[in-house]
Amino acid sequence: MKKTVLIHANYWDGERMCRDGRIEIADGYVGAVYGACDEQNLKPYNIEETCFEDMSGIYLFPAWIDSHLHIPGDFLFEKFGVVLTGFESLETYLDRLSTWKKQCEKQCEKQDYQDLDVAGDLWLRGFGWNAVIMDRAENGYEQLWDFLNQEFADKPVLLFSDDYHNCICNKKALDAVKRAGIAVEPDEWGLIKEKDIFLLTRYLPKMCFSESQIEMAVLAYQEKLLSYGITAVQTLMFLGGNGLREWKVLLALERKGLLKLKVNLALTVQPWEKLEESRQRYGQLMKIEKESRFYGGHIQIHTVKLYMDGVVENHTAYMEAPYEDQAGRGKNFWDLETLREFCRELDEEGHQIHIHAIGDGAVHDAVTALVYAMDRNGTARKHRHVIAHLQIASDEDIRLMGQYGIIASIQPYWFPQSEKDYGLEKPFLGERAEEEYKARTLEAMGVLITGASDSPVTPRPAPVLGIAMAGNRCQEKERLPVPAMIRAFTRNGAYQLFRERELGMIQRGFRADLVGYREAIWEQVDGDEIPAFLMVDGKIYLKN
């Protein structure tokens, strides 16, 4: 196999841009990096065994890493259901659903929806409605509920919100769930929330998609991520599936040589689950990782995911003080003592714990449980535990995160860019909204920050957009400079994924996953830059 040499390469060394160097690539890895590239340096190469690629005018970075997203994004719903993301009113939701109904009638004229034990693709599933838009519409949930029951009277319909923390079911779907013996508690307009959604996805496989559909969606989502220069991800709960089957599809794709992404899996464990059952499911994922090693080692598992609370818009984020617009503070999904002991056991067994925490109450309990576990086991900074989101967090909890090496997986795409953006959260949080997402504070207190999109919650998960939004947010004191965010989406992400010896840097022995831009994005990034070059495992995937 020919060696590839990238000549006249401007490359990011982790801190700065190096000019006019050359990078040797062999067998999918970086063989050497040199700081000089002139005619004299190129003479020793055997022309017949070397492929030279002129990189003049392109600035190279380690390919991006997204440390918190959900494979396969919304592609299952886009290809085999309906997506409402991007529509900005209840009226446009209803128009889109009417069009969808006509499409379903053409595709499903001969299919019988009376039997619960039918193939998964007979359920109608959608994604992407926004809770704020629904709240603003007069009787929004009631109108949508009536529409679904009238227009889809003979078909079970599930519509997930854009954050996947809510789901509206029509009567037909709720009847099917009841017949299946699954105890959910919808409100009067068919709305169910976090725990009940987890029960549905786990125990009602008929609402999920087929393996062939999943494979198509994963490949389409992979193309989307690669188009942004992302080649490695930490994926959490699979959207549109119920667990093990979906991850086996990833392994099947790797066997075929079709999986380009490096994927870290996570096992989501809910408070009501038995520890032994969770261990068995984790063991099944370990088997997938073990087999993956024979095909390139793209799939790994280190992580157990816990949900501490919900989201602000649901009033299910757990706050230290009551919400601004109604009584109550939300609640921790876990009993604190149970959580502490569970974290201690997971930490003792060597698992990385990845916790969803939005409210300051949830962040505090997450930090408390992780600190307790590490103190009991003497494992501070060892297992790289993660707290994701941290919309509201106290400085004291942030200080402890830095002290104990707890990683912050942040979503800069959500940082307010103008005072107008605060209007979305102020009705719920009041003045606390102006203290959300303390990115600079996290960095200043020694917390390792990793960049993430939580896609598909973020519709366009381009890291350059996240980098731009972190530096342009309206709270100047919490802005992060471009180099810090480049690190967050490269070597810091690799560290979180336990891949810091193969990803996140352009160095000898690292995988040759590189992304290049024609713009000097380390100096100024607008967020709409498009990769001009992408190399995956030493193979050129894109070169403009």
N, C-alpha and C positions, 0 to 999 in steps of 0.2 A: 504494500500500500504506500502511495506517495505521501511524503511529508508536506504539510502545508506551512508556508511561512508568510505571515502578514507583515508586509514591509511598509515603511513610512507610517508606522502606526503611532497615533497619539492615544495614550492609554492612562486610565485612572489607577493609581497605585494604592488606593485606599485613603489618601489624604490630599493628593494633588494630581494635576494632569502632566504626564511626562510626554515629551515631544520626540517625534521622528525616530521611534525605536523599531524593533522587530520582535515578533512573537512566533516561536516555533510550535506547531501543533502536530501531534502524532497519536494515533490510536485513541482519539477522543479526549486527550488530555493536553495541557500545556507542557511542552517539553523544556522550554527555556524562554526567558524574557531578557532582551538586550536593550541597552539605552542608546545604541548607535545603529544607523542604517545608511551606509554609503556603498559605493561600488566596490570598495575594498572588502567590506564586510560580507558581501554577497558572493565573492569569488569562490570560497571553499565549498559551496553547495553543489551537489551533483544535479545538473539541470534535468536529467532524465528521471530522477527520483524525487524531485521537488516541484511543488505547485506554488508559485508566488502570487499573492493577492495584494495589489496596491491599495492601501487604505488612506491615501492622501485625502485630506478634507473631511475625514470621519473621526469622531472622538469615541473611543471605545471604553466601555464600562463592563464590570461583571454583570451578567444577565440578572434581571431583577428577581426578588424573592418576595412573595406575598405571604405574610405570617398568619393570616386568619381569613379564610374564605370558605365557600361551600360549593364543591363540585356537584353538579355541572352548571352552576349558576341558575338562570331561569330558562335554559335551553329546552328542558323537557316540556315545560309549559308553552314555550314559543313554538316548538315543532309539533307537539301533540296535545295542545290545550289552548289556552288564551293568556296573553300577557297584557296587563293594564298599566304597567309602568310607563310614565310619560304623559298619560292622559290627566288632565288637571281639573276635572269636575265630575260630579255624579252623572250629569247628562252625557258626557263623553264616555263614561264607563258603560252606561246603558246602551248607547249606540254601538259600542264595540261588541258588547255581549249579544246584541241583536244580530250583528253580522256573523258572529261566531255560531249562533244558533243555526243560521242558514247553512253554514259550512258543515256543521255536525249532521244536519238532516241529510245532506248529500252523501256524506261518508258513511252514515250509520243507519240507512233506511231499513236494512233487514236484520238489525241486531236487537236482541231481546234484553231489556233492562230489568225485567221482573226478578231474575234469579241472582242472588248475591254471589253465587259461586260461578261467576262468569270471568272471562279473561280481564286482566287489569285495565286494558285500554278501553273498556266500555264505560268506565267512570269518566265524567267530564270534570277536568281540573284546570284551575286558573291561578294566576299569581299576579301580585303587583298593585292592588288597591292600597291607597294611603289613608291612614286613620285620621290625619288632620283634615284632609279633603272631605272625608265622610262626616266628621264632626261639624264642619262648616255648612254642609248641606242640610236643609230643613228636613227633619225626619229621614235622614240619609239611610240609616240601616233598615228602617221599616220599608222604605221604597225599594231598596235592593232585594230584601227578603221577599216582598210581594212579587217583584219582577221575576225572580228565579223560580218561585213556585208556580207562577202563571205560564211562563215561557218554557220551562223545563220540568213540567209536572211529572213526566214519565221517566226522567233521567236523574240519577244522583249527581249532584254538583257540589264541588268544593272550591272555594275561592280563598286563597291565602293572601294575607297582606304583604306589603313589600318588605317588611322586616321579619316575616314568618312567625310572628308572635300572636297572630289572630287568624281565624278562619271562619268564613261564613258558609254554612251548609244549608241546602234547601231541605224541605220536608222529606223528599225521597231519600236523600243521603242519610238524614237522621234516622229514618225508619230502618234503613239497612244496617246502620251502626247498632241500633237497638237489637235487631234480630241476631247480630253477631255477638251479643252479650257484652259489649264494651260500654262501660258506664261513663258517659260524658255529661257535662252540665251546661248546655247552651242557654243563652238568654232568650228572651221572647222573640228575637229576630234572628235566631239561628247562629249567633256568634259564640264561638268557643275560643278559649285562650290557651296559654302555654302548656299546662300539664295535659289537658285534654288533647291538644294537637300531638303531643308526644305519644299518648296512648293510641291515637288513630294510626300514626305512621308505624308504630311498632307492631300493633296487633290486628290491623286490618290490611293485609297485603293486597287485597283486591283493589284498593284505592291507589296502589302504586303502579308504576309503568313496567312494561315488559323488558326483558334483557336486551333485545335488539334495539328497542327505543332508547334504553339507557346508553348503549354503546354509541349510537348515533349522536346523542346529546353530549356525551363526554368528548367525543372527537371534535364536535363543533365548538364546545367551550374551550378545548385545548387550543384550537386555532385562534380564538379570540384572545386568549392570554398570550400566546406567542406573538400575536400582532402588536402587543404592547411591550414585548421584550421580556416577559415573565417566563421563566423556565423551572421554577421551584415554588412549591406551595405547602402550607399547612392547611389541610382541609378538615373541616369539622363535620357536623351532621349533614348527611346527604339529603339534598332537597328533591323530594319526589320519590323517595325510597324508604326502606325500613331497616337498612343495616348491611349485614354481611353479603348478601347477594350482589349489591352494587359494587362493593370493593372487589369481589371476585371478577367482575367485569373489567376492572382496571388491570388485574393480573392477566386476564385473557388478552387484553390489548397489548400488554407488554410482551407476552409470548409471541404475538404476531409481529412484533417490532413497530407497533403503531403508537406506543406511549412515549412521548417525547418529554413530558413533564416529569420532574422529580417530585414525588407526592409523599408527604408525611400524613398518615392516617391518625385518627383519634377515636377512642371509644367514648361515646356520651353516656354518662350514668346519671339516672334520676334518683331523687331522694327515696322513692318508694321501692327501688329495686334491691334485691338481696345481693350481698357482696359476692357470694359464690357464683350466682348467675352471671354477674359482671365479669368475674375471673374467667369463666368459660368462654364468654364472647370475646374477651381480650385474647385468649389463647387461640381462637380461630383466626383473628387478625394476625397474630404472630406467625401462623402457618403461611399466610399470604406473603408476609415479608420474607420468610425463609425461602419460599419457592422463587420469589422475585430475584434473589441473589444469583440464580442461574441464568437470568435473562438481562442482567445489567444493573440490578439493585436500585431501580428507580423508586420502589415502594418501601417505605419504612414505617414503623410504629413505635412511638415512645410515650404516647400521651393519653391521658384520661381527661375528658372534658366535663365540667360541672357548670350548671346554670345556677347562679346565686339569686338572680332576680329577673324581672322582665324588662320593660321599657317605660320611659317617662310618659309617653302618649297614652298608654294603657292604665296609668297610675299603678303599675306593678313593679316599677323600679323601687328598690327599698331605700328610703331616705331617712336621714337622722331626724329631720324635722318635717312636719306635715306639708302636704302639697299646698300650693297657693290657692287653687280653685275648688278644693273640697277637703273634707276631713280625711284623715288617714295618711300613712307614710309608706304604703305598699308593704311588702313583707319579704323576708328571706325565705326562699323555697326550702331551705334546709333548717332543721333544728341545729343550733350552734354546737351543742355538745356532740351530736351525731356527726356533724361536719368535721369537727376537730379530730375525732377519733378516726374517721374515714380517711382524712388527709394524712394522718400519722401512718396508717397502714399502707396507703398508696406510696407515700414517701419512703417508708421502710423497705418496700418491695422494689424501689428504684424507678417508679413511674414519674414522668413529668406531669404535673397537674396544671390544667389550662382552665381558668375560671372566667365565665362571663359575669361581669359586675358593672352595672350602670350607675346606681345611686351611691351616695357616700356611705349609707348604712351597709350596703352590700359590699363595697370596697373594704370597709372596716372589718366586717366579719371574715371576708376572704383573707385579708392580711393576718388577722388574728389566728385563723385556723392554720395557715401556712407557717407562720412563725412558731406556733405551738408544735407543729409536726417536726419542723427542722430543729427546734430546741430539744425535743425529746429524743430525736434520732442522731443529733450531732451532725446534721447534713447541710448546714447553711451554705448557699450558693452552689450546691452540688448538682441538683436535678433540674435546675433551670425552670422553675415554676413560672407560670405566666398568668397575669391578669389582663383581660382584654376589655377595651372600651373606656372605663374610668371616666365617665362623663362628669361626675362630681366626686371629688376626693379631697380629704383633708391633708394638710401639709404633714401632719404627724404620721399618717399612714404612708404617705409618699416617702418620708424619711426612712421608715422601717423597710419599705420595698428596696431602697438603695442599700441599706445595711445588710439585708439578707439575700440580695441578689435576685429579687423577684423581677422578672421582665415585664415591661408594659408594652402590649401590642396595641398600638394606637391607629385610629382611622382618620388621617388628616383631611380626607374628603368631606368629613362632617364638621370641620372647624368653621365657625361663623366668619363669613367674608365681609359682612356689613352689618350695621345696626339693624337693618331690616330682618336679617336672619334670626336675631334674638326674639322677634315676634312669634316665632314658631314655638319657643320653649318658655317664654316668660309667663304665659297664662298658667302653666303648670308649676314653674319653679320660682317665679318672681325674680328678685335680684340675684338669686343663685345662678341664673342663666349666664350672668356675666363672668362667672368664675368656672365655667365648664371647660373641660379638656385642657388641663394644665400641662401642656407639652414641655415648655421651657423649664417649668418648675421641676418636672420629672427628671430632665437631663441634669439640671443644676444640683439635684440631690443625689446624683449618682445612679439613677435608674437606667438600665439598658433599655433603649427604645427600639422597637421593631415596627416596620411599616406594613400596613394591611388595609384591605378594602372592605372586608366582610361581604364581598360580592356574593349574591346579586343585590344586596341592599344598596351598594354603590353600583349604579348601572354601568359606568365607564371606569373600570378599575385600572386606568393607566397610571403607573407610578409617577411619571412626570407631572401629572395633574395633582396627585397627592403632595408631591414635593412643592409645587407652586402654591398650593392652598395652605400648607404649613407656614410658608414664608410671607404670605399676603393676608393672613387673617387679621380681623380688625383689632383684636387685643394685642397691641404691640409687645407687651411684656411677655406674652406666651408664644411669640413667633419663634420658629426654628430656622436657622440658616440652611442654605442648600446643601453644603457638605455634610451636615448632621443628618439630613434626610436621605442623602445618597447612602450613607452608612446604614441607616435604618432599613433601607430596602435591599441592601447587599450583605455585607459581612455580619451585621447584627442579626439579620434574618437567618443567615446560615448558622450562627451560633444557637439561636433558638431551636432550629431544626436538627441540631447535633450533626451538622454537615459542614462545620467550619474548616475542615481539612480537605474539602473537595469543592466547595462553592463559596461565592461571595468575594473572591479576590482573583486578580490576574497574576498568578504565580505558578512556578514549576510544580507539577504534581496535581494541580487542580483541574477539574473538568473544564474543557474548553467550551463553556457557555458564555458568550459575549454578546453585548448589544451595543450598537453604535449610532450616533446622531451626527448630523451636519452642524447642528447648533451647539454653541458652547454652554451647555446646560448647567455646568458646575458654577458658572458665573451668574447667569440669568436664565430662569426657566419660566415660560409662559403657561405651560400645561397642555398645549396642543401640538407639541413636537411629536413627530412620527419617526420610529426607528428607520435608519437607512441601511442597517446591517444587523443580521442576527446569525449567530453560530450556535448550534446545539450539538453537544457531544462531538465537537470537532468538525461537524459538517455545516457548510454554509446553507442556511435556511432562507435567508433573504439578503439581497444586496442591490440597493438602488444606486 
